[in-house]
Amino acid sequence: MRNYKKYRSVVLFSFHSFLAGEKTKTELINILTDIENELKNNRRTEKGLWFRFFNNDTGATTIRNIEHWLDCPTNRESIREDFRIAINNPKGLQIYYS
């Protein structure tokens, strides 16, 4: 399993822009989906992109999870906090495709 560090800056910038109100949820999801599609095309597989937001994060958060949690009032602030943690400790963000 490979951590795609080359996408980290794009993802972090997108999280920051979303939290700052500069990007909509749809724009954020589209950026993440574009990365996923690029990896699908390069790897010629139907696997998916997922994230760990900080060291010792035990979750495997997919784009669909992010989209769902941003739509759900009970989970919205939690995922936004995960974005903030990742922005404040960028080396902790891990991006996987599997």
KOLFIRO-869835 format. One line per 2 residues: their letters; for each residue x, y, z of N, C-alpha, C, O. Coordinates in steps of 0.001 Angstrom, whole numbers, plus 500000, padded with zeros to 6 digits. Atoms other than C-alpha are relative to their C-alpha. Layout:
! residues N
a> X,Y,Z,X,Y,Z,X,Y,Z,X,Y,Z ~ ...
This chain:
! residues 98
mr> 500856,498834,500000,500000,500000,500000,500907,501235,500000,501857,501318,500778 ~ 499150,498831,500192,501458,503335,498949,499306,501273,500473,498129,501499,500194
ny> 500479,498694,499557,501031,506729,500581,500354,501007,498905,501533,501258,498660 ~ 499789,499081,501122,500602,509227,497712,500251,501412,500510,499358,502259,500511
kk> 499616,498705,499436,502470,512166,499220,499946,501110,498962,499781,502276,499320 ~ 499973,498959,501030,502579,513979,495868,498664,500750,499894,498617,501860,499363
yr> 501308,499342,500040,498866,514792,496218,499703,500781,501277,498698,501488,501357 ~ 500268,499408,498685,499163,516038,499796,499748,501503,499914,498792,501993,500516
sv> 500162,498540,500039,499569,519737,498950,498681,500400,499345,498040,501353,499787 ~ 501281,499700,500662,496560,519729,496597,498845,499738,500953,497922,500545,501059
vl> 501072,500362,499065,494388,517981,499172,499952,500986,501162,498874,501451,501532 ~ 499973,499051,498883,495510,520236,502024,499491,501373,499573,498726,502004,500303
fs> 500475,498711,500504,494942,523363,499926,498483,499964,499799,497786,500934,500095 ~ 501447,500138,500218,491483,522073,499008,499236,499985,501315,498176,500602,501420
fh> 500627,499985,498681,490618,521371,502653,499970,501433,500548,498945,501898,501046 ~ 499906,498621,499501,491814,524863,503602,499013,500910,499270,498299,501689,499902
sf> 500911,499160,500792,489877,526517,500771,498546,499715,500340,497724,500631,500370 ~ 501357,500359,499613,486744,524616,501752,499652,500615,501356,498601,501237,501508
la> 500266,499457,498669,487009,525601,505416,499917,501526,499992,499183,502113,500787 ~ 500010,498538,500097,487661,529226,504423,498802,500512,499200,498609,501722,499079
ge> 501168,499594,500782,484497,529234,502299,500326,500372,498568,499482,500922,497860 ~ 499578,499680,501364,486450,529634,499073,499608,498921,499002,499538,499176,497799
kt> 500454,501113,500834,485350,526245,497736,498751,499408,500632,498615,499361,501855 ~ 501204,500665,499525,481994,524543,497994,500300,498528,500274,501360,498018,499912
kt> 499864,501433,499769,481495,520979,499132,500145,499271,498664,500967,498365,498533 ~ 499951,500633,501321,480895,520011,495496,501370,500185,499357,501908,499246,498769
el> 498668,499758,500563,484160,521626,494393,501052,499152,500702,501937,498596,500052 ~ 499067,500828,499246,486054,519849,497165,499902,498542,499558,500918,497907,499277
in> 500206,501400,500392,484552,516472,496271,500492,499782,498570,501074,498739,498273 ~ 499535,500134,501384,485284,517082,492575,501524,499928,499915,502065,499145,499134
il> 498531,500031,499985,488961,517778,493293,500490,498633,500476,501376,498035,499865 ~ 499598,501312,499475,489278,514618,495375,499683,498887,499002,500473,497957,498833
td> 500396,500994,501007,487431,512605,492722,500932,500057,498794,501252,499018,498217 ~ 499046,499873,501110,489753,513977,490019,501300,499264,500319,501857,498586,499455
ie> 498791,500715,499588,492743,512656,491978,499760,498490,499925,500587,497738,499410 ~ 500346,501424,500031,491012,509302,492394,499942,499496,498559,500460,498420,498260
ne> 500115,500411,501397,490219,509149,488668,501364,499952,499312,501609,499074,498485 ~ 498652,500021,500561,493808,510009,487753,500723,498717,500404,501386,498081,499584
lk> 499373,501238,499540,495023,507121,489875,499359,498775,499355,500057,497820,499016 ~ 500685,501113,500674,492383,504800,488385,500534,499838,498587,500808,498723,498143
nn> 499514,500055,501379,493550,505702,484888,501444,499536,499929,501800,498757,499045 ~ 498593,500382,499991,497235,505321,485742,500204,498553,500413,501083,497868,499891
rr> 499838,501349,499452,496793,502069,487630,499099,498973,499306,499273,497765,499467 ~ 500956,500848,500718,493979,500696,485451,499277,499024,500930,499132,497838,500633
te> 500785,500797,499051,492028,499463,488456,498826,500836,500479,498782,502048,500269 ~ 501193,499328,499483,488731,500322,490083,500057,500193,501516,499020,500280,502174
kg> 499867,499783,498564,490100,500797,493570,499624,501428,500343,499265,502206,499460 ~ 500433,498678,499586,489369,503896,495593,501016,500739,500855,501894,500139,501475
lw> 499153,499114,499212,491089,506835,497250,499459,500068,501422,498247,500113,501631 ~ 500410,499833,498602,491034,507079,501035,501089,500717,500766,502236,500799,500329
fr> 499151,499097,499232,492585,509217,503725,500102,499585,501455,499191,498992,502032 ~ 499800,499955,498555,494031,509183,507188,500448,501427,500263,501391,501904,499632
ff> 499798,498575,499816,494031,512711,508543,501146,500359,500937,501613,501498,500928 ~ 498941,499714,499035,496689,512417,511240,500651,498686,500406,500084,497613,500202
nn> 499325,501197,499497,499210,509998,512726,499092,499312,501005,498434,499968,501813 ~ 500822,500837,499118,497449,507179,514560,498508,500084,499707,497702,499586,500493
dt> 501397,500021,500446,494176,507859,512713,499703,498566,499589,500350,498034,498687 ~ 500296,501406,500284,492625,504397,512661,498955,499826,498905,498656,498700,498505
ga> 501012,500081,501038,490011,505247,510042,500599,499894,498612,501798,500092,498414 ~ 499660,500008,501419,490111,504825,506302,498863,500749,499318,497909,500140,498834
tt> 501100,499143,500437,487982,507751,505149,500023,500156,498490,501007,500625,497919 ~ 500110,499897,501454,486812,507615,501548,499382,501345,499607,498894,502091,500455
ir> 500648,498786,500511,485577,510459,499369,498509,499949,500301,497920,500960,500683 ~ 501440,500132,499729,482035,509119,499774,499703,500258,501469,498682,500861,501797
ni> 500161,499705,498574,482474,509216,503571,500011,501505,500233,499146,502038,500928 ~ 499885,498553,499833,483582,512851,503388,498733,500684,499523,498180,501535,500220
eh> 501208,499390,500566,480649,513778,501168,498799,499773,500912,498031,500697,501183 ~ 501127,500330,499122,478167,511996,503425,500086,500764,501319,499090,501326,501776
wl> 499843,499349,498703,479588,513435,506651,499810,501506,499910,499307,502124,500849 ~ 500232,498561,500163,479561,516978,505281,498514,500318,499847,498075,501427,500151
dc> 501452,499816,500144,475857,516503,504511,499242,499701,501292,498084,500090,501440 ~ 500668,500469,498785,475081,515050,507943,500325,500935,501169,501482,501037,501577
pt> 499751,499041,498913,474651,517619,510730,500742,499415,501197,501516,500121,501843 ~ 499342,500576,498819,475830,515185,513412,501476,499684,499755,502236,499555,500715
nr> 498608,500341,500317,479117,514402,511604,500778,501141,499360,502001,501067,499245 ~ 499381,498909,500759,479827,517676,509793,501179,500623,500742,502247,500809,500159
es> 498916,499328,499273,481912,519288,512513,501184,499062,500237,502330,499509,500278 ~ 498925,500972,499797,483903,516103,513107,500919,499915,498780,502141,499919,498930
ir> 499165,500090,501204,485094,515853,509495,500709,501330,499756,501850,501351,499294 ~ 499339,498694,500126,485799,519585,509431,501178,500097,500972,502202,500690,500633
ed> 498897,500024,499048,487954,519091,512549,501147,499127,499475,502317,499463,499660 ~ 498962,500832,500626,489808,516283,510753,500765,500802,498949,501987,500692,498853
fr> 499334,499135,500991,490534,518747,507930,500953,500967,500705,502091,501150,500273 ~ 499159,499039,499261,491861,521288,510453,501254,499329,500573,502348,499891,500519
ia> 498856,500727,499460,494090,518703,512105,501014,499726,498891,502215,499917,499081 ~ 499103,500283,501128,495518,517702,508723,500723,501265,499538,501917,501222,499242
in> 499390,498734,500425,496145,521342,507775,501079,500435,500986,502138,500912,500578 ~ 499046,499581,498968,497915,522036,511078,501187,499057,500152,502217,499446,500703
np> 498902,500968,499967,500071,518897,510785,500037,499282,498653,499664,498112,498562 ~ 500109,500534,501350,500449,518343,507039,500702,498655,499780,500260,497864,498947
kg> 499306,501276,500194,502911,515456,507346,499193,498830,500547,499484,497675,500238 ~ 500848,501065,499458,500248,513514,509244,498966,499493,498998,498473,498373,499130
lq> 500993,500412,500992,497886,513422,506238,500566,498891,499128,501644,499021,498548 ~ 499599,501122,500849,498106,510102,504435,498922,499768,498958,497729,499776,499263
iy> 500921,500190,501127,496544,509472,501028,500317,498649,499358,501440,498407,498914 ~ 499805,501339,500530,496060,505918,499815,499024,499737,498866,497963,500352,498766
ys> 500864,500474,501071,494616,504246,496761,500061,498486,500036,501055,497879,499637 ~ 500038,501464,499935,493582,500676,497338,498578,499521,500164,498338,498316,500239
